[in-house]
């Protein structure tokens, strides 16, 4: 168990969904990190339901993290990973976050239990600020998916591209999809975004076969694999 995460005051894991919270059947854990606003949860609730439905029979457990409010979201995410190890033992953990939760997922990826990260519209620093780049060393050895709407006015899509570009140099298992015409909440193509995230998580955590777009994005050299367009209707014939 990691010793990097101090106790997160007030942070808690929401009710388990998926494999009925049964320790004997848990093969992987997804920790969902919201953006911080219950009035604008983005794709997190839909992703929680879809992951539980798609992976529950194969032992996937899903928890949504409630932040403690007295520390950083990164600290809360590390605590949540520790808590997942305490509850379920040595199983792979996925950190999947939206907005500020996406940034927390990326920053906390160095936790030893984490094997993959999903960052949806992550709220990162300005793309044009080379003096304070987001760290990427902690992503080494993890499988990483970033998804960003091209019309996001709250979090610059170029910030996640720059981060993915730097991460890809040290970690080939990094890919990024662009959702054309969508904004920060990823509302216009919500079903496609959720299907993409589910496909990635099942492949990374449960070793399922990735759909061709995900496999191609991971294999493609930059910038192609970091500016992959998310096709309209993705998920209707998942894994076909």
C-alpha positions in Angstrom: 0.0 0.0 0.0 1.2 3.5 -0.8 2.4 5.7 2.1 2.2 8.9 0.0 -1.4 9.8 0.8 -2.2 11.4 4.1 -5.7 10.8 5.6 -8.2 12.8 3.6 -10.4 14.6 6.1 -14.0 14.2 5.1 -13.2 12.4 1.8 -15.2 9.3 1.2 -16.0 6.7 -1.5 -19.6 6.5 -2.7 -21.5 3.3 -2.7 -20.0 0.6 -4.7 -21.6 -0.4 -8.0 -20.7 -3.1 -10.5 -19.6 -6.4 -8.9 -22.0 -5.9 -5.9 -19.1 -4.8 -3.8 -18.2 -8.4 -3.2 -14.4 -8.7 -2.4 -14.3 -12.3 -3.6 -15.3 -11.3 -7.1 -13.5 -7.9 -7.5 -10.9 -7.9 -10.4 -10.5 -4.2 -10.8 -11.6 -0.9 -9.3 -12.5 2.4 -11.0 -12.4 5.6 -8.9 -14.4 8.4 -10.5 -13.2 11.9 -9.6 -15.9 14.5 -10.3 -15.2 18.1 -11.4 -16.3 19.4 -8.1 -19.8 20.8 -8.9 -22.8 18.7 -8.2 -24.8 21.0 -10.5 -22.6 20.3 -13.4 -21.3 16.8 -13.0 -20.5 16.4 -16.7 -20.2 12.7 -17.9 -19.4 11.2 -14.5 -22.8 9.9 -13.5 -23.4 8.3 -16.9 -19.9 6.9 -16.9 -20.5 5.3 -13.5 -23.6 3.6 -14.7 -22.1 2.4 -18.0 -18.9 1.0 -16.3 -21.0 -0.9 -13.7 -23.2 -2.3 -16.4 -20.4 -3.3 -18.8 -17.9 -4.6 -16.3 -19.8 -5.7 -13.2 -20.2 -9.3 -14.4 -16.4 -9.5 -14.8 -15.6 -8.2 -11.3 -15.3 -4.4 -11.9 -16.3 -2.2 -9.0 -17.0 1.5 -9.4 -16.8 4.2 -6.7 -17.4 7.9 -7.1 -15.1 10.0 -4.8 -16.6 12.7 -2.6 -13.9 15.2 -1.9 -13.0 16.1 1.7 -12.7 19.8 1.0 -9.6 20.3 3.3 -6.9 19.2 1.0 -6.2 19.0 -2.7 -8.1 16.8 -5.0 -4.9 15.0 -5.8 -4.5 14.2 -2.1 -8.1 12.9 -2.0 -7.5 10.8 -5.1 -4.4 9.2 -3.5 -6.3 8.5 -0.4 -9.1 6.9 -2.5 -6.5 4.6 -4.1 -5.2 3.6 -0.7 -8.8 2.9 0.4 -9.4 0.8 -2.7 -6.4 -1.3 -1.9 -7.5 -1.6 1.7 -10.9 -2.8 0.7 -10.2 -5.0 -2.3 -6.5 -6.0 -2.1 -4.1 -6.2 -4.9 -6.2 -5.3 -7.9 -5.7 -2.8 -10.7 -7.1 0.7 -10.0 -8.2 3.2 -12.6 -8.5 6.9 -11.8 -11.1 8.5 -14.1 -11.8 12.2 -13.7 -13.6 15.1 -15.3 -12.5 18.7 -15.2 -10.6 19.4 -12.0 -11.0 15.7 -11.3 -9.3 14.9 -14.5 -6.3 16.8 -13.5 -6.3 15.1 -10.0 -6.4 11.7 -11.8 -3.4 12.6 -13.8 -1.4 14.0 -10.9 -2.2 11.0 -8.6 -1.4 8.4 -11.2 1.9 7.6 -9.5 0.1 5.6 -6.8 1.4 2.1 -7.0 -2.0 0.5 -7.4 -3.0 2.7 -10.4 -2.6 1.0 -13.8 -4.6 3.4 -16.0 -5.9 7.0 -16.1 -8.9 8.6 -17.9 -9.0 12.4 -18.0 -12.1 13.9 -19.5 -11.8 17.7 -20.3 -9.1 18.0 -17.7 -8.6 21.5 -16.2 -4.9 22.1 -16.8 -2.7 25.2 -16.8 -2.6 27.5 -19.8 -1.3 25.9 -22.9 1.0 28.8 -23.7 2.8 28.6 -20.3 6.0 26.6 -21.0 7.5 27.7 -17.7 5.1 25.7 -15.5 4.2 22.5 -17.4 2.1 19.9 -15.9 4.2 16.9 -14.6 4.1 13.7 -16.6 6.7 11.5 -14.9 4.0 9.9 -12.7 2.3 8.6 -15.8 5.1 6.3 -16.7 4.0 2.7 -16.9 0.3 3.6 -16.9 -2.2 3.5 -19.7 -3.5 7.0 -20.3 -6.6 8.3 -22.2 -7.3 12.0 -22.5 -10.6 13.3 -24.1 -11.2 17.0 -24.9 -13.9 18.9 -26.7 -12.5 21.2 -29.3 -14.9 24.0 -28.3 -14.0 23.9 -24.6 -13.9 27.5 -23.4 -13.2 26.6 -19.7 -10.2 24.3 -20.2 -8.0 24.9 -23.2 -7.9 21.8 -25.3 -4.3 22.6 -26.4 -3.3 22.2 -22.7 -4.2 18.5 -22.7 -2.6 18.1 -26.2 0.7 19.5 -24.9 0.6 17.3 -21.8 -0.2 14.2 -23.9 2.6 15.1 -26.3 5.1 15.3 -23.5 3.7 12.1 -21.8 3.9 10.1 -25.1 7.6 10.6 -25.3 8.1 8.7 -22.0 5.1 6.5 -22.2 3.9 5.0 -25.5 0.6 3.9 -23.9 -0.9 7.4 -24.1 -3.7 8.5 -26.4 -5.9 11.5 -26.8 -9.3 11.9 -28.6 -10.8 15.2 -29.7 -14.6 15.7 -29.6 -15.2 18.1 -32.4 -17.7 20.9 -31.7 -18.2 19.8 -28.1 -17.7 22.0 -25.0 -16.3 21.5 -21.5 -19.3 19.4 -20.3 -19.0 17.1 -23.3 -22.8 17.2 -23.6 -23.3 17.1 -27.3 -21.6 13.7 -27.8 -22.0 12.4 -24.2 -22.8 8.8 -25.3 -19.8 8.6 -27.5 -17.5 9.9 -24.8 -18.9 7.5 -22.2 -18.6 4.5 -24.7 -15.0 5.5 -25.4 -14.0 5.7 -21.7 -15.7 2.3 -21.0 -13.9 0.7 -23.9 -10.6 2.0 -22.7 -11.1 1.0 -19.0 -12.3 -2.5 -19.8 -9.2 -3.0 -22.0 -6.8 -1.5 -19.4 -8.2 -3.0 -16.2 -9.9 -6.2 -17.3 -7.7 -7.0 -20.4 -10.6 -6.9 -22.7 -10.0 -6.3 -26.4 -9.9 -2.6 -27.3 -12.0 -1.3 -30.2 -10.0 -0.5 -33.3 -10.0 3.3 -32.8 -8.5 2.9 -29.3 -5.9 0.4 -30.4 -5.0 2.6 -33.4 -4.7 5.7 -31.2 -2.4 4.0 -28.8 -0.2 2.6 -31.6 -0.1 5.8 -33.7 2.8 8.1 -33.4 2.3 11.7 -32.4 0.5 13.9 -33.3 -1.9 11.5 -35.0 -2.6 9.4 -31.9 -3.0 12.5 -29.8 -5.5 14.2 -32.1 -7.8 11.3 -32.9 -11.3 12.4 -33.8 -14.0 10.7 -31.8 -16.4 9.4 -34.5 -20.1 10.2 -34.2 -21.9 7.1 -33.1 -18.9 5.5 -31.5 -20.1 2.7 -29.2 -23.0 1.5 -31.2 -20.9 -1.4 -32.6 -18.3 -1.5 -29.8 -15.6 -4.0 -30.4 -16.8 -4.7 -33.9 
